Amino acid sequence: MSIMPEQEQNATPPPRQCPFKDRLAQLHQDGGFEKITLPEVSLTLGIDPKTQLYSLLKVATEDVWRKIQTSLGSPEDNILRSLQSSQKLPVDRVLTPIEREELLDLLLLRDSNPKVACMISGLVGKFFTRQIRDAIYAIDKRPPNDQPEWYEPLKRNLKGSMFLDNRSGVCAILGSGFTTARKVFWNSYGILPDVFEQEMNRTASVAELASIGQRSHGTFLRLAGAHISVLTSTVESLHGITPDYYDYTDVTDYPDRTFNPSQFKLTSRNPDKARLEPRGELIPVASPSPVSNTWLGCPALAARGTLGLNVISEFLSWSHRVAEDLYFPAIKLE
């Protein structure tokens, strides 16, 4: 009878595989989070403050997103405008073809795919911060009787919170949802080439990466629908950090750095069917929220854009077009 070396006998067995959606369900159950479904959105004052804030943010997100959509050009033009600003070039001036190429070359100078993704993520953030600010400031300048019905109630609802009860506070709380979606998207796309290589033992083609990325949006939507405590703990895990409870601002204040590739897998060996997904078995149990165990999810999932989809889905589709225009052409495949 052969005897295993002591090191092998004491080796920790790999964790049992767990689908990400099952792990999220377990995290909510273990944390005692109670899912609340609103039959309809109400702006009525006097209802539960958390439910009212959710209702106001749903309507506000829908209104502001639709306003932003009317001004969106091509994703490449939108992001180049942010790049112009970062390079101290006037954003209202049309670029010459040579200037345009010089700006695009700045992406190619990044020495790794994650750095390309992080640079684009930062530019997307600057672009949407400006778009949200412009939309809210335009509303704020109108006479009170010409402002949307959600605007003043939302400002009053922010009083006493971490957000200011003025137009800057409205910009901040609306922007936080887009910031979370943006960072989850680009932190994931930034590691997609590495995850593909570790799973398939070969380098992906640009077409394969684009296809897998687009099929992975359901994972991002599951995260958006999670309780804030589960979301923050999961994001910490995906960065390879031992999770703990973090307040709402910490979700959006992470630096633009990509996730840890070892925390992810592809769901299929067939690139035409595979999705990028976190390894559920590597995500520890979330700490219960010290604020509330009621659970509504992201208001943007209830809001509808001009395409008839929820706002997060439409934002992810727009972000994927940015990836097709700027990220995939700039990444380095060896």
C-alpha positions as a printed Julia matrix, in Angstrom:
334×3 Matrix{Float64}:
   0.0    0.0     0.0
   1.45   3.35   -1.01
   1.55   6.17    1.49
   0.88   9.71    0.34
   3.51  12.29    1.27
   2.55  14.28    4.38
   2.27  17.48    2.31
  -0.28  15.86    0.0
  -2.22  14.34    2.92
  -2.58  17.76    4.52
  -3.37  19.59    1.28
  -6.62  21.53    1.35
  -9.05  20.12   -1.22
 -10.28  22.6    -3.83
 -13.65  24.15   -2.99
 -16.68  22.49   -4.51
 -17.86  24.36   -7.58
 -20.91  26.57   -7.12
 -22.72  28.49   -9.9
 -22.61  32.24   -9.32
 -26.4   32.67   -9.28
 -26.7   29.95   -6.61
 -24.0   31.6    -4.53
 -25.78  34.97   -4.71
 -29.01  33.31   -3.58
 -27.17  31.67   -0.67
 -25.56  34.99    0.32
 -28.97  36.66    0.53
 -30.41  33.75    2.5
 -27.47  33.62    4.93
 -27.65  37.38    5.47
 -31.37  37.27    6.19
 -32.15  39.77    3.43
 -35.84  40.14    2.64
 -36.69  40.87   -0.99
 -39.34  43.57   -1.42
 -41.2   43.86   -4.69
 -43.01  47.13   -5.37
 -46.26  46.6    -7.33
 -45.92  50.12   -8.71
 -43.71  53.14   -8.23
 -45.15  55.87   -6.04
 -43.76  59.34   -5.39
 -46.09  59.88   -2.44
 -44.45  61.46    0.59
 -44.97  59.75    3.93
 -44.28  56.16    2.84
 -41.31  54.18    4.13
 -38.22  56.38    3.45
 -36.22  53.59    1.81
 -39.1   52.64   -0.48
 -39.74  56.27   -1.33
 -36.08  56.9    -2.17
 -36.08  53.81   -4.4
 -39.23  55.05   -6.16
 -37.8   58.53   -6.67
 -34.5   57.18   -7.99
 -36.29  54.85  -10.37
 -38.22  57.7   -11.98
 -35.24  60.1   -11.88
 -32.88  57.54  -13.45
 -35.39  56.84  -16.22
 -35.87  60.55  -16.92
 -32.16  61.49  -16.87
 -31.06  58.43  -18.89
 -33.55  59.24  -21.62
 -32.27  62.82  -21.74
 -28.7   61.56  -22.02
 -29.66  59.16  -24.79
 -30.91  62.02  -26.97
 -27.4   63.55  -26.94
 -25.37  60.37  -27.41
 -23.36  60.2   -30.59
 -21.13  57.3   -31.5
 -19.39  55.78  -28.45
 -16.0   56.54  -29.99
 -16.89  60.22  -30.36
 -18.26  60.36  -26.8
 -15.1   58.93  -25.26
 -12.75  60.91  -27.46
 -14.44  64.03  -26.09
 -13.38  62.97  -22.59
  -9.9   62.21  -23.91
  -9.76  65.69  -25.42
 -10.58  67.17  -22.04
  -7.94  65.08  -20.23
  -5.35  66.28  -22.76
  -6.37  69.93  -22.22
  -7.91  70.22  -25.67
 -11.18  72.21  -26.07
 -14.04  69.69  -26.1
 -16.21  71.87  -28.35
 -13.66  71.87  -31.18
 -13.84  69.27  -33.95
 -10.66  67.2   -34.04
  -8.56  67.0   -37.16
  -7.95  63.47  -38.45
  -4.34  63.63  -37.2
  -5.41  64.77  -33.7
  -7.99  61.99  -33.6
  -5.39  59.35  -34.42
  -2.97  60.8   -31.87
  -5.62  60.52  -29.15
  -6.47  56.96  -30.09
  -2.77  56.1   -30.0
  -2.79  56.96  -26.28
  -4.8   53.79  -25.72
  -2.29  51.7   -27.65
   0.52  52.97  -25.42
  -0.93  51.17  -22.36
   1.35  48.25  -21.57
  -1.4   45.75  -20.62
  -5.01  44.98  -21.45
  -6.21  45.79  -17.89
  -4.61  49.23  -18.17
  -6.37  49.84  -21.49
  -9.67  48.85  -19.88
  -9.03  51.05  -16.82
  -8.15  54.06  -18.97
 -11.34  53.69  -21.02
 -13.37  53.14  -17.84
 -12.07  56.42  -16.44
 -12.96  58.23  -19.68
 -16.47  56.72  -19.65
 -16.8   57.92  -16.06
 -15.82  61.48  -16.97
 -18.22  61.49  -19.89
 -21.23  60.31  -17.87
 -20.43  62.54  -14.9
 -20.6   65.5   -17.27
 -23.79  64.23  -18.95
 -25.6   63.72  -15.62
 -24.41  67.07  -14.29
 -25.6   68.89  -17.41
 -29.02  67.19  -17.24
 -29.54  67.97  -13.53
 -28.25  71.52  -13.74
 -30.61  72.21  -16.64
 -33.52  70.95  -14.5
 -32.37  73.02  -11.51
 -32.42  76.24  -13.56
 -36.09  75.83  -14.47
 -38.9   77.45  -12.47
 -40.23  75.04   -9.79
 -43.51  74.52  -11.65
 -41.57  73.44  -14.75
 -39.35  70.87  -13.0
 -40.05  67.1   -13.03
 -42.25  65.98  -10.13
 -39.44  63.82   -8.7
 -36.84  66.59   -8.39
 -37.79  68.47   -5.21
 -38.99  65.32   -3.34
 -35.66  63.64   -4.16
 -33.68  66.59   -2.8
 -35.76  66.56    0.4
 -35.3   62.8     0.72
 -31.51  63.23    0.61
 -31.51  65.55    3.61
 -29.56  63.96    6.44
 -27.98  61.34    4.16
 -24.41  61.18    2.92
 -25.57  63.03   -0.2
 -26.22  66.78   -0.18
 -29.86  67.83   -0.5
 -29.18  70.01   -3.54
 -28.45  69.57   -7.23
 -24.93  68.26   -6.5
 -26.38  65.59   -4.23
 -28.86  64.54   -6.91
 -25.98  64.29   -9.42
 -23.95  62.21   -6.96
 -26.62  59.67   -6.07
 -27.7   59.19   -9.7
 -24.06  58.98  -10.79
 -23.25  56.34   -8.17
 -25.45  53.77   -9.9
 -23.81  54.36  -13.28
 -20.36  54.31  -11.65
 -20.98  50.9   -10.07
 -22.23  49.46  -13.38
 -19.31  51.02  -15.27
 -16.63  49.65  -12.93
 -18.1   46.15  -12.8
 -18.29  46.15  -16.63
 -14.75  47.37  -17.31
 -13.16  45.52  -14.39
 -14.59  42.36  -15.98
 -13.75  43.16  -19.61
 -10.21  44.06  -18.54
  -9.49  40.49  -17.39
 -11.47  38.68  -20.09
  -8.39  37.94  -22.28
  -6.53  36.5   -19.25
  -9.48  34.37  -18.13
  -9.91  33.04  -21.66
  -6.25  32.02  -21.78
  -6.31  30.36  -18.35
  -9.47  28.41  -19.24
  -8.76  27.55  -22.9
  -4.94  27.35  -22.84
  -4.75  29.57  -25.89
  -5.11  33.19  -26.91
  -8.58  34.44  -27.81
  -9.46  36.25  -31.0
 -11.04  39.69  -30.78
 -14.28  38.25  -32.17
 -14.36  35.59  -29.43
 -13.79  38.16  -26.68
 -16.52  40.44  -28.02
 -18.97  37.53  -28.25
 -18.23  36.23  -24.74
 -18.38  39.74  -23.27
 -21.8   40.4   -24.72
 -23.19  37.1   -23.41
 -21.88  37.94  -19.93
 -24.14  40.92  -19.3
 -26.56  38.72  -17.33
 -23.88  38.33  -14.65
 -23.66  42.11  -14.28
 -27.45  42.36  -14.03
 -27.49  39.76  -11.24
 -25.02  41.86   -9.29
 -27.1   45.01   -9.87
 -30.1   43.25   -8.37
 -28.25  42.21   -5.2
 -28.61  43.71   -1.74
 -25.99  46.44   -1.24
 -24.17  44.37    1.4
 -23.98  41.37   -0.93
 -22.86  43.61   -3.8
 -20.05  45.25   -1.84
 -18.82  41.98   -0.35
 -18.9   40.28   -3.75
 -16.99  43.12   -5.43
 -14.33  42.88   -2.72
 -14.05  39.13   -3.36
 -13.69  39.66   -7.1
 -10.76  41.98   -6.43
  -9.18  39.16   -4.43
  -9.69  40.96   -1.11
 -11.29  39.37    1.96
 -14.76  40.96    1.97
 -16.36  42.96    4.73
 -19.32  45.31    4.91
 -18.65  48.65    3.21
 -20.89  51.67    2.97
 -22.54  52.74   -0.25
 -19.85  55.19   -1.32
 -17.1   52.59   -1.2
 -18.72  50.66   -4.06
 -18.18  53.63   -6.35
 -14.91  54.9    -4.89
 -12.8   51.89   -5.83
  -9.91  52.93   -8.07
 -10.13  51.89  -11.69
  -8.43  48.52  -11.32
  -9.56  45.25  -12.81
 -10.77  42.17  -10.97
  -8.56  39.2   -10.11
  -8.69  36.76  -13.08
  -8.41  33.73  -10.76
 -11.82  34.62   -9.29
 -13.49  34.03  -12.68
 -14.18  31.23  -15.11
 -15.83  30.64  -18.46
 -19.09  28.69  -18.29
 -18.31  26.55  -21.35
 -15.32  25.19  -23.23
 -17.08  26.28  -26.4
 -16.23  29.96  -27.08
 -19.49  30.34  -29.02
 -21.48  29.53  -25.86
 -19.2   30.64  -23.03
 -19.93  33.47  -20.57
 -17.59  35.15  -18.11
 -18.75  34.37  -14.58
 -17.33  34.69  -11.05
 -16.41  31.45   -9.3
 -19.25  31.32   -6.8
 -17.4   28.92   -4.52
 -14.66  31.53   -3.92
 -17.05  34.22   -2.62
 -17.34  34.14    1.2
 -20.57  34.8     3.06
 -21.49  38.49    3.14
 -21.71  40.38    6.42
 -25.3   41.4     7.3
 -26.08  45.04    6.61
 -25.98  47.23    9.72
 -28.62  49.5     8.2
 -31.47  47.4     6.88
 -32.11  43.84    5.74
 -34.86  44.83    3.33
 -33.78  44.37   -0.25
 -34.98  46.26   -3.33
 -32.03  46.01   -5.74
 -30.88  48.77   -8.07
 -33.6   51.3    -9.09
 -32.13  51.39  -12.61
 -33.32  47.79  -13.09
 -36.92  49.05  -12.74
 -36.33  52.11  -14.95
 -36.87  51.85  -18.7
 -34.85  53.53  -21.44
 -35.81  54.5   -24.96
 -35.18  50.96  -26.24
 -37.71  49.55  -23.79
 -35.05  47.72  -21.75
 -34.04  48.44  -18.17
 -31.5   51.26  -17.91
 -28.65  48.99  -16.76
 -29.12  46.76  -19.83
 -29.12  49.76  -22.13
 -26.03  51.18  -20.42
 -24.24  47.82  -20.75
 -25.13  47.66  -24.45
 -23.72  51.16  -24.96
 -20.58  50.19  -23.0
 -20.14  47.11  -25.18
 -20.18  49.38  -28.23
 -17.4   51.41  -26.59
 -15.48  48.15  -26.16
 -16.0   47.29  -29.83
 -14.88  50.76  -30.96
 -11.95  51.32  -28.6
 -11.03  48.44  -26.29
 -10.93  45.38  -28.52
  -8.95  47.17  -31.29
  -6.39  48.32  -28.67
  -5.85  45.13  -26.67
  -2.73  43.07  -27.11
  -3.17  39.42  -28.08
   0.01  37.36  -28.19
